[in-house]
Amino acid sequence: MLVVDDHPALRAGLEGLLRGEADLDCVGIADGTDQLLATLRDARPEVVILDYALGDADGLTTCFRIKQEPNAPAVVLYSAYVDRVFAVPAAIAQADATVAKSAPVGDLLSAIRDVARGELARPRPDPELLEAASARLSADDVPIAAMLLAATPIVDIAQALNLSIAEVRSGALRIIGRLQAGHRPRFEDQAAGVATEEPVGSWT
């Protein structure tokens, strides 16, 4: 397991937690995205435990980039604000699991073990939130988002839409950026027809 978090105490705590489990091991820790891909290639972890707030970077974009690597590890997004709204962009970013930092430690350990076995451990996005998310995207991006939500491989999306793999990846990053843009209407308020603004960083 590789722990990526910008908070020193949390990194140390997660490292100690993993080393205390007989069937888990921590092969490395990182405080951000600098040299992260190089660390992945060297350490070859089965699972990455990834914080959302990473200084100038964000966990959703970082998660998607990790999942584009050959033989990509599973990714558990570990955030203080995991909720039903977070499920939409997390799925598009190809996260294998989402766990709230307020959840019991057992939930995190269960998610790690589940994704290490190749299972998904994230909630299915609510239909009304999917509709609200689609309303924020361009017509060209909606098919890409729909297929990412269905866990369609990037190469298959490219073939189906007659796009290059690079174009699909660029579109995915654009979608992720759009869904977490600051001062956007809350998805649940959009679904109810209320134009309430949400402050920057609400998904951190």
C-alpha angles and dihedrals in degrees: 000000000000119000118209114185133131094218112089096206093050092047090052092046093051092046090053091046093053094045089053092061115085094215097042133066135184110228095180150340131223132188096210147338098296107116090352096134091048089051090050092052093048100042097033096202120192091219135025118206101207129191118215098222109063106160108261092359132065132223096235095058090040091050092053092049091050091051090056091063119104109264088006118200123238113267127217111195105213110193139161090226106045108149139137091287091056091057093075101057091034090059092047089050087055095241112170094210142003123209128179116231087228091060122102115274089244090065091057093047091048091050091050092051092045095052092043086061090051097258126134115238103184129103121256109252115251114253094237091053091049089053092048091048091050089054089062094055133079118252090251092054098048095078091049091049092047093053093045089052088053089053092244110169115254092240091055092049090052092050094046094049096037092241134131119255088246090055092051092049091048090049092050092052090048090052093049090050092049094050093052098039114138121259094019121152110264111259093232091050091048089053089053093045095249118134098213117158122229122207124245115274099028091137095052 
